Amino acid sequence: DAGAGALRATKRGANVTVSVRRVRDKNCTFVDGLDAWGYDEARQKAVAGVLRSKFSAAASVAPRKGTEDNAKKKFFSIMVQGKYAEQIAECLRSDFGVFRVTVQAKKGLLTKKDRAAFSGAK
């Protein structure tokens, strides 16, 4: 495990989107756009490993919808089970040096309690 320090962003890219969506009756948090910050598939898998241990939740990396068949450039997204949008956004800013992070969630999906949970966890 390389740790979060070795996984800092190597480029400065566009906005990274952290969104909460319902997948098969479960809440999942998706991180899209890390490709622009110098994260290839292997590095995103390492980031998923860090998030997995930090939040004690299942995390995986998969090709983003619509780019699976693209031979030249595949884009990937990280999926973490659970509502961790605010916490992952803060983690990306502090641990990985990705400072352009926006949080998206459908109205009513993230409550104040969800936003406050784990905010003090390191």
N, CA, C and O atoms as CSV, one atom per row, in Angstrom:
chain,resi,resn,atom,element,x,y,z
A,1,ASP,N,N,0.839,-1.193,0.000
A,1,ASP,CA,C,0.000,0.000,0.000
A,1,ASP,C,C,0.877,1.246,0.000
A,1,ASP,O,O,1.657,1.459,0.927
A,2,ALA,N,N,0.750,2.056,-1.024
A,2,ALA,CA,C,1.610,3.223,-1.191
A,2,ALA,C,C,1.214,4.369,-0.270
A,2,ALA,O,O,2.031,5.245,0.016
A,3,GLY,N,N,-0.025,4.372,0.192
A,3,GLY,CA,C,-0.489,5.468,1.045
A,3,GLY,C,C,-0.919,6.657,0.215
A,3,GLY,O,O,-0.644,6.727,-0.983
A,4,ALA,N,N,-1.595,7.589,0.858
A,4,ALA,CA,C,-2.169,8.718,0.138
A,4,ALA,C,C,-1.113,9.688,-0.360
A,4,ALA,O,O,-1.324,10.340,-1.382
A,5,GLY,N,N,0.022,9.806,0.330
A,5,GLY,CA,C,1.044,10.760,-0.078
A,5,GLY,C,C,1.628,10.464,-1.449
A,5,GLY,O,O,1.914,11.387,-2.211
A,6,ALA,N,N,1.810,9.194,-1.772
A,6,ALA,CA,C,2.367,8.801,-3.069
A,6,ALA,C,C,1.342,8.925,-4.185
A,6,ALA,O,O,1.690,8.835,-5.362
A,7,LEU,N,N,0.092,9.129,-3.825
A,7,LEU,CA,C,-0.975,9.177,-4.825
A,7,LEU,C,C,-1.460,10.591,-5.105
A,7,LEU,O,O,-2.578,10.776,-5.588
A,8,ARG,N,N,-0.639,11.587,-4.811
A,8,ARG,CA,C,-1.066,12.956,-5.059
A,8,ARG,C,C,-1.185,13.210,-6.552
A,8,ARG,O,O,-0.540,12.537,-7.355
A,9,ALA,N,N,-2.000,14.168,-6.918
A,9,ALA,CA,C,-2.255,14.471,-8.326
A,9,ALA,C,C,-0.968,14.897,-9.020
A,9,ALA,O,O,-0.172,15.650,-8.458
A,10,THR,N,N,-0.764,14.410,-10.254
A,10,THR,CA,C,0.429,14.768,-11.015
A,10,THR,C,C,0.145,15.871,-12.023
A,10,THR,O,O,1.076,16.493,-12.534
A,11,LYS,N,N,-1.129,16.124,-12.316
A,11,LYS,CA,C,-1.516,17.196,-13.243
A,11,LYS,C,C,-2.614,18.024,-12.593
A,11,LYS,O,O,-3.191,17.640,-11.576
A,12,ARG,N,N,-2.884,19.163,-13.201
A,12,ARG,CA,C,-4.036,19.954,-12.765
A,12,ARG,C,C,-5.085,19.860,-13.850
A,12,ARG,O,O,-4.855,20.269,-14.988
A,13,GLY,N,N,-6.230,19.325,-13.498
A,13,GLY,CA,C,-7.262,19.096,-14.494
A,13,GLY,C,C,-8.528,19.867,-14.193
A,13,GLY,O,O,-8.550,20.796,-13.386
A,14,ALA,N,N,-9.570,19.450,-14.868
A,14,ALA,CA,C,-10.879,20.083,-14.710
A,14,ALA,C,C,-11.530,19.608,-13.414
A,14,ALA,O,O,-10.914,18.913,-12.607
A,15,ASN,N,N,-12.785,19.999,-13.238
A,15,ASN,CA,C,-13.531,19.623,-12.039
A,15,ASN,C,C,-13.658,18.120,-11.887
A,15,ASN,O,O,-13.898,17.407,-12.861
A,16,VAL,N,N,-13.499,17.646,-10.675
A,16,VAL,CA,C,-13.791,16.258,-10.335
A,16,VAL,C,C,-15.177,16.254,-9.699
A,16,VAL,O,O,-15.455,17.045,-8.796
A,17,THR,N,N,-16.035,15.373,-10.166
A,17,THR,CA,C,-17.410,15.323,-9.671
A,17,THR,C,C,-17.578,14.152,-8.718
A,17,THR,O,O,-17.278,13.010,-9.067
A,18,VAL,N,N,-18.058,14.438,-7.517
A,18,VAL,CA,C,-18.397,13.394,-6.549
A,18,VAL,C,C,-19.919,13.401,-6.446
A,18,VAL,O,O,-20.512,14.386,-6.008
A,19,SER,N,N,-20.549,12.291,-6.854
A,19,SER,CA,C,-22.008,12.266,-6.883
A,19,SER,C,C,-22.542,11.039,-6.166
A,19,SER,O,O,-21.897,9.992,-6.120
A,20,VAL,N,N,-23.735,11.191,-5.606
A,20,VAL,CA,C,-24.409,10.074,-4.942
A,20,VAL,C,C,-25.577,9.644,-5.818
A,20,VAL,O,O,-26.421,10.457,-6.193
A,21,ARG,N,N,-25.611,8.356,-6.137
A,21,ARG,CA,C,-26.704,7.822,-6.949
A,21,ARG,C,C,-27.205,6.524,-6.325
A,21,ARG,O,O,-26.504,5.870,-5.552
A,22,ARG,N,N,-28.425,6.175,-6.677
A,22,ARG,CA,C,-28.996,4.911,-6.218
A,22,ARG,C,C,-28.685,3.849,-7.257
A,22,ARG,O,O,-28.973,4.022,-8.442
A,23,VAL,N,N,-28.090,2.741,-6.805
A,23,VAL,CA,C,-27.807,1.620,-7.695
A,23,VAL,C,C,-28.383,0.372,-7.049
A,23,VAL,O,O,-27.928,-0.046,-5.984
A,24,ARG,N,N,-29.381,-0.223,-7.686
A,24,ARG,CA,C,-30.010,-1.445,-7.168
A,24,ARG,C,C,-30.400,-1.310,-5.694
A,24,ARG,O,O,-30.045,-2.155,-4.872
A,25,ASP,N,N,-31.110,-0.273,-5.376
A,25,ASP,CA,C,-31.598,-0.005,-4.018
A,25,ASP,C,C,-30.492,0.236,-2.992
A,25,ASP,O,O,-30.711,0.082,-1.790
A,26,LYS,N,N,-29.320,0.608,-3.460
A,26,LYS,CA,C,-28.239,0.979,-2.532
A,26,LYS,C,C,-27.757,2.379,-2.916
A,26,LYS,O,O,-27.797,2.764,-4.084
A,27,ASN,N,N,-27.305,3.125,-1.920
A,27,ASN,CA,C,-26.700,4.423,-2.199
A,27,ASN,C,C,-25.233,4.204,-2.522
A,27,ASN,O,O,-24.522,3.528,-1.779
A,28,CYS,N,N,-24.781,4.775,-3.630
A,28,CYS,CA,C,-23.380,4.652,-4.020
A,28,CYS,C,C,-22.837,6.034,-4.338
A,28,CYS,O,O,-23.537,6.883,-4.889
A,29,THR,N,N,-21.579,6.246,-3.981
A,29,THR,CA,C,-20.906,7.503,-4.270
A,29,THR,C,C,-19.940,7.262,-5.418
A,29,THR,O,O,-19.125,6.341,-5.368
A,30,PHE,N,N,-20.032,8.094,-6.454
A,30,PHE,CA,C,-19.174,7.957,-7.624
A,30,PHE,C,C,-18.220,9.133,-7.715
A,30,PHE,O,O,-18.608,10.276,-7.475
A,31,VAL,N,N,-16.957,8.848,-8.066
A,31,VAL,CA,C,-15.946,9.886,-8.273
A,31,VAL,C,C,-15.569,9.843,-9.747
A,31,VAL,O,O,-14.986,8.864,-10.212
A,32,ASP,N,N,-15.900,10.901,-10.485
A,32,ASP,CA,C,-15.621,10.983,-11.918
A,32,ASP,C,C,-14.683,12.139,-12.204
A,32,ASP,O,O,-14.745,13.176,-11.544
A,33,GLY,N,N,-13.812,11.960,-13.188
A,33,GLY,CA,C,-12.966,13.058,-13.648
A,33,GLY,C,C,-11.557,13.044,-13.105
A,33,GLY,O,O,-10.818,14.005,-13.321
A,34,LEU,N,N,-11.146,11.987,-12.405
A,34,LEU,CA,C,-9.766,11.933,-11.898
A,34,LEU,C,C,-8.754,11.705,-13.022
A,34,LEU,O,O,-7.559,11.930,-12.837
A,35,ASP,N,N,-9.240,11.250,-14.203
A,35,ASP,CA,C,-8.339,11.003,-15.335
A,35,ASP,C,C,-7.561,12.271,-15.698
A,35,ASP,O,O,-6.378,12.205,-16.030
A,36,ALA,N,N,-8.228,13.417,-15.633
A,36,ALA,CA,C,-7.604,14.682,-16.014
A,36,ALA,C,C,-6.519,15.119,-15.027
A,36,ALA,O,O,-5.711,15.992,-15.346
A,37,TRP,N,N,-6.494,14.529,-13.846
A,37,TRP,CA,C,-5.511,14.896,-12.818
A,37,TRP,C,C,-4.311,13.947,-12.816
A,37,TRP,O,O,-3.511,13.963,-11.881
A,38,GLY,N,N,-4.181,13.127,-13.852
A,38,GLY,CA,C,-3.021,12.244,-13.953
A,38,GLY,C,C,-3.229,10.874,-13.340
A,38,GLY,O,O,-2.260,10.162,-13.075
A,39,TYR,N,N,-4.467,10.496,-13.112
A,39,TYR,CA,C,-4.750,9.187,-12.527
A,39,TYR,C,C,-5.170,8.222,-13.628
A,39,TYR,O,O,-6.241,8.382,-14.215
A,40,ASP,N,N,-4.340,7.221,-13.914
A,40,ASP,CA,C,-4.740,6.176,-14.840
A,40,ASP,C,C,-5.510,5.109,-14.056
A,40,ASP,O,O,-5.797,5.291,-12.873
A,41,GLU,N,N,-5.838,4.009,-14.712
A,41,GLU,CA,C,-6.658,2.985,-14.047
A,41,GLU,C,C,-5.966,2.426,-12.805
A,41,GLU,O,O,-6.607,2.244,-11.770
A,42,ALA,N,N,-4.669,2.153,-12.898
A,42,ALA,CA,C,-3.950,1.561,-11.759
A,42,ALA,C,C,-3.924,2.512,-10.562
A,42,ALA,O,O,-4.123,2.091,-9.423
A,43,ARG,N,N,-3.677,3.796,-10.828
A,43,ARG,CA,C,-3.639,4.772,-9.724
A,43,ARG,C,C,-5.027,4.986,-9.125
A,43,ARG,O,O,-5.158,5.203,-7.920
A,44,GLN,N,N,-6.072,4.926,-9.972
A,44,GLN,CA,C,-7.426,5.065,-9.438
A,44,GLN,C,C,-7.781,3.870,-8.571
A,44,GLN,O,O,-8.500,4.011,-7.582
A,45,LYS,N,N,-7.280,2.685,-8.937
A,45,LYS,CA,C,-7.518,1.506,-8.099
A,45,LYS,C,C,-6.833,1.672,-6.748
A,45,LYS,O,O,-7.366,1.250,-5.722
A,46,ALA,N,N,-5.645,2.288,-6.746
A,46,ALA,CA,C,-4.947,2.542,-5.481
A,46,ALA,C,C,-5.727,3.551,-4.631
A,46,ALA,O,O,-5.827,3.398,-3.414
A,47,VAL,N,N,-6.280,4.586,-5.282
A,47,VAL,CA,C,-7.103,5.566,-4.563
A,47,VAL,C,C,-8.334,4.877,-3.986
A,47,VAL,O,O,-8.728,5.149,-2.852
A,48,ALA,N,N,-8.948,3.975,-4.775
A,48,ALA,CA,C,-10.111,3.229,-4.293
A,48,ALA,C,C,-9.736,2.406,-3.067
A,48,ALA,O,O,-10.533,2.280,-2.137
A,49,GLY,N,N,-8.528,1.846,-3.059
A,49,GLY,CA,C,-8.065,1.085,-1.899
A,49,GLY,C,C,-7.946,1.945,-0.658
A,49,GLY,O,O,-8.302,1.519,0.440
A,50,VAL,N,N,-7.439,3.172,-0.839
A,50,VAL,CA,C,-7.326,4.101,0.293
A,50,VAL,C,C,-8.720,4.460,0.813
A,50,VAL,O,O,-8.952,4.471,2.022
A,51,LEU,N,N,-9.649,4.756,-0.110
A,51,LEU,CA,C,-11.017,5.105,0.299
A,51,LEU,C,C,-11.697,3.912,0.966
A,51,LEU,O,O,-12.469,4.073,1.912
A,52,ARG,N,N,-11.403,2.713,0.463
A,52,ARG,CA,C,-11.992,1.494,1.028
A,52,ARG,C,C,-11.614,1.345,2.491
A,52,ARG,O,O,-12.461,1.048,3.334
A,53,SER,N,N,-10.336,1.554,2.788
A,53,SER,CA,C,-9.903,1.393,4.177
A,53,SER,C,C,-10.336,2.573,5.041
A,53,SER,O,O,-10.618,2.404,6.228
A,54,LYS,N,N,-10.391,3.771,4.451
A,54,LYS,CA,C,-10.744,4.961,5.225
A,54,LYS,C,C,-12.212,4.936,5.669
A,54,LYS,O,O,-12.532,5.316,6.795
A,55,PHE,N,N,-13.102,4.484,4.775
A,55,PHE,CA,C,-14.531,4.514,5.080
A,55,PHE,C,C,-15.104,3.133,5.379
A,55,PHE,O,O,-16.309,3.007,5.592
A,56,SER,N,N,-14.272,2.100,5.399
A,56,SER,CA,C,-14.722,0.721,5.643
A,56,SER,C,C,-15.904,0.365,4.746
A,56,SER,O,O,-16.911,-0.173,5.206
A,57,ALA,N,N,-15.764,0.673,3.471
A,57,ALA,CA,C,-16.843,0.417,2.518
A,57,ALA,C,C,-16.248,-0.177,1.250
A,57,ALA,O,O,-15.078,0.044,0.937
A,58,ALA,N,N,-17.063,-0.930,0.527
A,58,ALA,CA,C,-16.606,-1.521,-0.731
A,58,ALA,C,C,-16.343,-0.406,-1.737
A,58,ALA,O,O,-17.145,0.520,-1.866
A,59,ALA,N,N,-15.219,-0.493,-2.452
A,59,ALA,CA,C,-14.878,0.501,-3.467
A,59,ALA,C,C,-14.310,-0.213,-4.676
A,59,ALA,O,O,-13.533,-1.158,-4.542
A,60,SER,N,N,-14.706,0.247,-5.870
A,60,SER,CA,C,-14.213,-0.386,-7.088
A,60,SER,C,C,-14.010,0.661,-8.171
A,60,SER,O,O,-14.498,1.787,-8.074
A,61,VAL,N,N,-13.273,0.261,-9.211
A,61,VAL,CA,C,-13.026,1.140,-10.353
A,61,VAL,C,C,-13.575,0.445,-11.590
A,61,VAL,O,O,-13.302,-0.734,-11.819
A,62,ALA,N,N,-14.352,1.176,-12.389
A,62,ALA,CA,C,-14.920,0.603,-13.609
A,62,ALA,C,C,-14.895,1.653,-14.714
A,62,ALA,O,O,-14.894,2.850,-14.427
A,63,PRO,N,N,-14.877,1.221,-15.969
A,63,PRO,CA,C,-14.955,2.198,-17.069
A,63,PRO,C,C,-16.248,3.000,-16.959
A,63,PRO,O,O,-17.308,2.454,-16.656
A,64,ARG,N,N,-16.144,4.296,-17.208
A,64,ARG,CA,C,-17.311,5.142,-17.107
A,64,ARG,C,C,-18.299,4.800,-18.215
A,64,ARG,O,O,-17.903,4.437,-19.322
A,65,LYS,N,N,-19.573,4.916,-17.911
A,65,LYS,CA,C,-20.605,4.565,-18.889
A,65,LYS,C,C,-20.414,5.373,-20.169
A,65,LYS,O,O,-20.223,6.588,-20.129
A,66,GLY,N,N,-20.467,4.677,-21.305
A,66,GLY,CA,C,-20.328,5.350,-22.589
A,66,GLY,C,C,-18.917,5.336,-23.122
A,66,GLY,O,O,-18.713,5.635,-24.298
A,67,THR,N,N,-17.912,4.993,-22.289
A,67,THR,CA,C,-16.526,4.987,-22.767
A,67,THR,C,C,-15.939,3.575,-22.774
A,67,THR,O,O,-14.746,3.407,-23.026
A,68,GLU,N,N,-16.757,2.562,-22.501
A,68,GLU,CA,C,-16.222,1.196,-22.418
A,68,GLU,C,C,-15.621,0.736,-23.737
A,68,GLU,O,O,-14.610,0.035,-23.750
A,69,ASP,N,N,-16.245,1.131,-24.859
A,69,ASP,CA,C,-15.814,0.639,-26.173
A,69,ASP,C,C,-14.795,1.552,-26.842
A,69,ASP,O,O,-14.324,1.254,-27.940
A,70,ASN,N,N,-14.455,2.642,-26.203
A,70,ASN,CA,C,-13.512,3.597,-26.791
A,70,ASN,C,C,-12.101,3.010,-26.741
A,70,ASN,O,O,-11.553,2.798,-25.659
A,71,ALA,N,N,-11.522,2.753,-27.897
A,71,ALA,CA,C,-10.213,2.085,-27.936
A,71,ALA,C,C,-9.088,3.032,-27.541
A,71,ALA,O,O,-8.125,2.611,-26.900
A,72,LYS,N,N,-9.195,4.311,-27.915
A,72,LYS,CA,C,-8.099,5.260,-27.660
A,72,LYS,C,C,-7.970,5.617,-26.185
A,72,LYS,O,O,-6.901,5.481,-25.590
A,73,LYS,N,N,-9.062,6.071,-25.613
A,73,LYS,CA,C,-8.978,6.585,-24.235
A,73,LYS,C,C,-10.200,6.139,-23.462
A,73,LYS,O,O,-11.329,6.499,-23.798
A,74,LYS,N,N,-9.968,5.352,-22.424
A,74,LYS,CA,C,-11.064,4.965,-21.546
A,74,LYS,C,C,-11.046,5.880,-20.333
A,74,LYS,O,O,-9.982,6.212,-19.809
A,75,PHE,N,N,-12.221,6.283,-19.895
A,75,PHE,CA,C,-12.335,7.064,-18.672
A,75,PHE,C,C,-12.893,6.148,-17.594
A,75,PHE,O,O,-13.749,5.304,-17.859
A,76,PHE,N,N,-12.399,6.326,-16.384
A,76,PHE,CA,C,-12.812,5.453,-15.293
A,76,PHE,C,C,-13.486,6.259,-14.190
A,76,PHE,O,O,-13.262,7.462,-14.054
A,77,SER,N,N,-14.304,5.582,-13.417
A,77,SER,CA,C,-14.881,6.226,-12.242
A,77,SER,C,C,-14.771,5.270,-11.063
A,77,SER,O,O,-14.815,4.050,-11.219
A,78,ILE,N,N,-14.627,5.859,-9.882
A,78,ILE,CA,C,-14.522,5.084,-8.647
A,78,ILE,C,C,-15.906,5.044,-8.012
A,78,ILE,O,O,-16.574,6.071,-7.897
A,79,MET,N,N,-16.333,3.852,-7.603
A,79,MET,CA,C,-17.615,3.709,-6.929
A,79,MET,C,C,-17.377,3.238,-5.497
A,79,MET,O,O,-16.699,2.236,-5.271
A,80,VAL,N,N,-17.933,3.959,-4.540
A,80,VAL,CA,C,-17.842,3.579,-3.127
A,80,VAL,C,C,-19.264,3.355,-2.635
A,80,VAL,O,O,-20.133,4.202,-2.845
A,81,GLN,N,N,-19.512,2.223,-1.982
A,81,GLN,CA,C,-20.863,1.962,-1.484
A,81,GLN,C,C,-21.138,2.816,-0.258
A,81,GLN,O,O,-20.358,2.829,0.694
A,82,GLY,N,N,-22.245,3.523,-0.291
A,82,GLY,CA,C,-22.648,4.368,0.830
A,82,GLY,C,C,-22.667,5.832,0.441
A,82,GLY,O,O,-22.196,6.206,-0.633
A,83,LYS,N,N,-23.213,6.657,1.316
A,83,LYS,CA,C,-23.293,8.101,1.075
A,83,LYS,C,C,-22.076,8.778,1.691
A,83,LYS,O,O,-22.089,9.135,2.868
A,84,TYR,N,N,-21.032,8.952,0.901
A,84,TYR,CA,C,-19.799,9.553,1.420
A,84,TYR,C,C,-19.359,10.749,0.582
A,84,TYR,O,O,-18.165,11.045,0.521
A,85,ALA,N,N,-20.283,11.432,-0.056
A,85,ALA,CA,C,-19.923,12.484,-1.003
A,85,ALA,C,C,-19.064,13.581,-0.362
A,85,ALA,O,O,-17.982,13.892,-0.859
A,86,GLU,N,N,-19.544,14.163,0.736
A,86,GLU,CA,C,-18.811,15.267,1.367
A,86,GLU,C,C,-17.458,14.795,1.898
A,86,GLU,O,O,-16.452,15.494,1.777
A,87,GLN,N,N,-17.452,13.607,2.483
A,87,GLN,CA,C,-16.230,13.092,3.093
A,87,GLN,C,C,-15.176,12.772,2.036
A,87,GLN,O,O,-13.995,13.055,2.230
A,88,ILE,N,N,-15.604,12.177,0.909
A,88,ILE,CA,C,-14.654,11.850,-0.161
A,88,ILE,C,C,-14.135,13.130,-0.798
A,88,ILE,O,O,-12.954,13.215,-1.134
A,89,ALA,N,N,-15.003,14.133,-0.970
A,89,ALA,CA,C,-14.570,15.415,-1.523
A,89,ALA,C,C,-13.485,16.031,-0.639
A,89,ALA,O,O,-12.474,16.520,-1.144
A,90,GLU,N,N,-13.694,16.006,0.673
A,90,GLU,CA,C,-12.704,16.553,1.605
A,90,GLU,C,C,-11.404,15.751,1.555
A,90,GLU,O,O,-10.312,16.317,1.609
A,91,CYS,N,N,-11.532,14.438,1.452
A,91,CYS,CA,C,-10.373,13.550,1.377
A,91,CYS,C,C,-9.564,13.830,0.110
A,91,CYS,O,O,-8.334,13.864,0.159
A,92,LEU,N,N,-10.239,14.031,-1.022
A,92,LEU,CA,C,-9.542,14.334,-2.282
A,92,LEU,C,C,-8.783,15.654,-2.170
A,92,LEU,O,O,-7.661,15.783,-2.660
A,93,ARG,N,N,-9.418,16.637,-1.512
A,93,ARG,CA,C,-8.760,17.947,-1.363
A,93,ARG,C,C,-7.535,17.859,-0.455
A,93,ARG,O,O,-6.472,18.383,-0.790
A,94,SER,N,N,-7.681,17.202,0.683
A,94,SER,CA,C,-6.609,17.232,1.673
A,94,SER,C,C,-5.521,16.194,1.404
A,94,SER,O,O,-4.335,16.509,1.502
A,95,ASP,N,N,-5.908,14.956,1.065
A,95,ASP,CA,C,-4.921,13.883,0.942
A,95,ASP,C,C,-4.319,13.753,-0.450
A,95,ASP,O,O,-3.155,13.377,-0.589
A,96,PHE,N,N,-5.106,14.063,-1.488
A,96,PHE,CA,C,-4.642,13.802,-2.845
A,96,PHE,C,C,-4.324,15.057,-3.642
A,96,PHE,O,O,-3.854,14.951,-4.775
A,97,GLY,N,N,-4.561,16.239,-3.091
A,97,GLY,CA,C,-4.206,17.470,-3.784
A,97,GLY,C,C,-5.110,17.803,-4.953
A,97,GLY,O,O,-4.738,18.607,-5.808
A,98,VAL,N,N,-6.287,17.203,-5.008
A,98,VAL,CA,C,-7.261,17.519,-6.059
A,98,VAL,C,C,-8.182,18.580,-5.478
A,98,VAL,O,O,-9.052,18.271,-4.664
A,99,PHE,N,N,-7.992,19.839,-5.895
A,99,PHE,CA,C,-8.707,20.914,-5.212
A,99,PHE,C,C,-9.963,21.370,-5.932
A,99,PHE,O,O,-10.740,22.138,-5.365
A,100,ARG,N,N,-10.190,20.927,-7.157
A,100,ARG,CA,C,-11.421,21.294,-7.856
A,100,ARG,C,C,-12.410,20.140,-7.762
A,100,ARG,O,O,-12.464,19.283,-8.643
A,101,VAL,N,N,-13.182,20.127,-6.697
A,101,VAL,CA,C,-14.120,19.034,-6.456
A,101,VAL,C,C,-15.514,19.613,-6.267
A,101,VAL,O,O,-15.710,20.517,-5.455
A,102,THR,N,N,-16.487,19.092,-7.019
A,102,THR,CA,C,-17.876,19.496,-6.821
A,102,THR,C,C,-18.676,18.288,-6.363
A,102,THR,O,O,-18.428,17.165,-6.803
A,103,VAL,N,N,-19.633,18.522,-5.481
A,103,VAL,CA,C,-20.473,17.461,-4.934
A,103,VAL,C,C,-21.860,17.589,-5.543
A,103,VAL,O,O,-22.466,18.660,-5.534
A,104,GLN,N,N,-22.353,16.470,-6.075
A,104,GLN,CA,C,-23.687,16.452,-6.661
A,104,GLN,C,C,-24.510,15.356,-6.010
A,104,GLN,O,O,-24.020,14.249,-5.786
A,105,ALA,N,N,-25.759,15.666,-5.707
A,105,ALA,CA,C,-26.682,14.648,-5.196
A,105,ALA,C,C,-28.092,15.114,-5.498
A,105,ALA,O,O,-28.386,16.309,-5.466
A,106,LYS,N,N,-28.955,14.165,-5.789
A,106,LYS,CA,C,-30.352,14.528,-6.020
A,106,LYS,C,C,-30.933,15.101,-4.743
A,106,LYS,O,O,-30.515,14.744,-3.641
A,107,LYS,N,N,-31.895,15.988,-4.900
A,107,LYS,CA,C,-32.499,16.630,-3.748
A,107,LYS,C,C,-33.091,15.584,-2.813
A,107,LYS,O,O,-33.848,14.714,-3.244
A,108,GLY,N,N,-32.745,15.669,-1.539
A,108,GLY,CA,C,-33.279,14.750,-0.551
A,108,GLY,C,C,-32.444,13.494,-0.351
A,108,GLY,O,O,-32.712,12.713,0.562
A,109,LEU,N,N,-31.422,13.288,-1.203
A,109,LEU,CA,C,-30.621,12.073,-1.068
A,109,LEU,C,C,-29.575,12.214,0.038
A,109,LEU,O,O,-29.317,11.268,0.782
A,110,LEU,N,N,-28.974,13.406,0.140
A,110,LEU,CA,C,-28.001,13.660,1.209
A,110,LEU,C,C,-28.652,14.527,2.277
A,110,LEU,O,O,-29.084,15.645,1.997
A,111,THR,N,N,-28.721,14.013,3.494
A,111,THR,CA,C,-29.292,14.784,4.590
A,111,THR,C,C,-28.159,15.487,5.355
A,111,THR,O,O,-26.980,15.224,5.119
A,112,LYS,N,N,-28.535,16.370,6.260
A,112,LYS,CA,C,-27.527,17.053,7.086
A,112,LYS,C,C,-26.733,16.046,7.899
A,112,LYS,O,O,-25.533,16.211,8.116
A,113,LYS,N,N,-27.414,15.006,8.343
A,113,LYS,CA,C,-26.760,13.964,9.134
A,113,LYS,C,C,-25.689,13.254,8.295
A,113,LYS,O,O,-24.602,12.959,8.791
A,114,ASP,N,N,-26.006,12.981,7.015
A,114,ASP,CA,C,-25.042,12.339,6.123
A,114,ASP,C,C,-23.826,13.242,5.910
A,114,ASP,O,O,-22.687,12.774,5.892
A,115,ARG,N,N,-24.086,14.542,5.749
A,115,ARG,CA,C,-22.977,15.468,5.496
A,115,ARG,C,C,-22.067,15.593,6.715
A,115,ARG,O,O,-20.858,15.771,6.568
A,116,ALA,N,N,-22.633,15.502,7.906
A,116,ALA,CA,C,-21.851,15.687,9.120
A,116,ALA,C,C,-21.108,14.415,9.538
A,116,ALA,O,O,-20.069,14.492,10.194
A,117,ALA,N,N,-21.631,13.255,9.163
A,117,ALA,CA,C,-21.038,11.985,9.591
A,117,ALA,C,C,-19.619,11.843,9.046
A,117,ALA,O,O,-19.352,12.206,7.901
A,118,PHE,N,N,-18.743,11.332,9.837
A,118,PHE,CA,C,-17.343,11.065,9.467
A,118,PHE,C,C,-16.536,12.319,9.152
A,118,PHE,O,O,-15.372,12.201,8.769
A,119,SER,N,N,-17.102,13.508,9.297
A,119,SER,CA,C,-16.368,14.708,8.907
A,119,SER,C,C,-15.131,14.911,9.764
A,119,SER,O,O,-14.164,15.527,9.317
A,120,GLY,N,N,-15.149,14.406,10.984
A,120,GLY,CA,C,-13.981,14.541,11.837
A,120,GLY,C,C,-13.036,13.351,11.758
A,120,GLY,O,O,-11.968,13.367,12.370
A,121,ALA,N,N,-13.414,12.325,11.015
A,121,ALA,CA,C,-12.591,11.091,10.937
A,121,ALA,C,C,-11.353,11.322,10.114
A,121,ALA,O,O,-11.402,11.965,9.066
A,122,LYS,N,N,-10.235,10.796,10.588
A,122,LYS,CA,C,-8.977,10.909,9.820
A,122,LYS,C,C,-8.457,9.530,9.567
A,122,LYS,O,O,-7.410,9.370,8.939
